[in-house]
Amino acid sequence: MHDSVLSMLSIAAKSGNVVSGEFSTEKAVKTGHAYLVIVSAEASGNTKKSFCNMTDFYHVPCYCYGSKEALGRCIGKEFRASLAVTDENLAKAVEKKLKEHTV
């Protein structure tokens, strides 16, 4: 099955506009470099809550989506529980796909 959200994330990663892992994602949000945060649907409740609270505070959109394996694979890494898109236009494109996917 073709997943347009993961395809967009793959494009963002290839252009160098994705940071992944909890530490890097948190740093991108707190320094104002993150325009969109995606947390794996498989992440722990504590991880989801932590990222949701942080992104609310910094006014960054946050979505729970995909498995840890799928998120990692689409950006050319192993398992990833969280990632941030650091390009505004790519983030908007990914968010648009996320909204289409959840409707």
C-alpha positions in Angstrom: 0.0 0.0 0.0 1.3 3.4 -1.0 1.4 5.9 1.9 1.6 9.5 0.8 2.5 10.8 4.3 5.5 8.5 4.5 6.5 9.4 0.9 6.4 13.1 1.8 8.5 12.4 4.9 11.0 10.5 2.7 11.3 13.5 0.4 11.8 15.8 3.4 14.5 13.5 4.8 16.4 13.3 1.5 16.5 17.1 1.3 17.9 17.2 4.8 14.9 18.7 6.5 14.1 16.0 9.0 15.5 15.4 12.5 14.7 12.3 14.3 14.9 10.8 17.8 13.6 12.2 21.0 16.6 14.5 21.8 16.9 16.0 18.3 13.2 16.4 17.9 12.9 18.2 21.3 15.9 20.4 20.5 14.4 21.4 17.1 11.1 22.3 18.7 12.7 24.4 21.5 15.0 26.2 19.2 12.2 27.1 16.8 13.4 25.0 13.9 10.6 22.4 13.9 7.5 23.2 11.9 5.8 19.8 12.3 6.3 16.9 14.8 5.3 13.4 14.2 5.2 10.9 17.1 4.8 7.2 16.3 1.4 5.7 17.2 3.4 3.0 18.9 5.2 5.4 21.2 4.6 5.2 24.9 1.8 7.3 26.4 4.4 9.3 28.4 6.3 10.1 25.1 3.2 11.2 23.3 2.1 13.3 26.3 5.5 14.9 26.6 5.6 15.9 22.9 2.0 17.0 22.8 2.6 19.3 25.8 5.8 20.7 24.4 4.5 21.3 20.9 1.4 23.0 22.3 3.6 25.3 24.3 5.8 26.2 21.3 2.8 26.3 18.9 4.1 23.5 16.6 1.6 21.0 15.1 2.0 17.5 16.5 0.5 14.3 15.1 0.6 10.6 16.1 1.1 8.6 13.0 2.5 5.3 11.8 4.6 2.6 13.4 8.1 3.2 14.7 9.5 0.9 12.0 7.6 2.8 9.2 8.7 6.2 10.4 12.3 5.1 10.6 12.3 3.3 7.3 10.9 6.3 5.4 13.8 8.5 6.5 16.4 5.8 6.0 17.0 4.9 9.7 16.1 2.2 12.1 13.1 2.6 14.4 12.1 6.1 15.2 9.5 7.1 17.8 9.6 10.8 16.9 10.7 13.2 14.2 10.4 16.8 13.3 10.2 18.5 9.8 12.4 21.5 9.8 11.3 23.1 6.5 8.1 25.2 6.7 6.8 24.4 3.2 7.5 20.7 3.4 5.9 20.6 6.9 2.8 22.2 5.4 2.7 19.6 2.6 3.1 16.7 5.1 0.5 18.1 7.4 -1.9 18.4 4.5 -1.4 14.7 3.7 -1.9 13.9 7.4 -5.2 15.7 7.4 -6.3 13.9 4.2 -5.3 10.6 5.7 -7.2 11.1 9.0 -10.5 12.3 7.4 
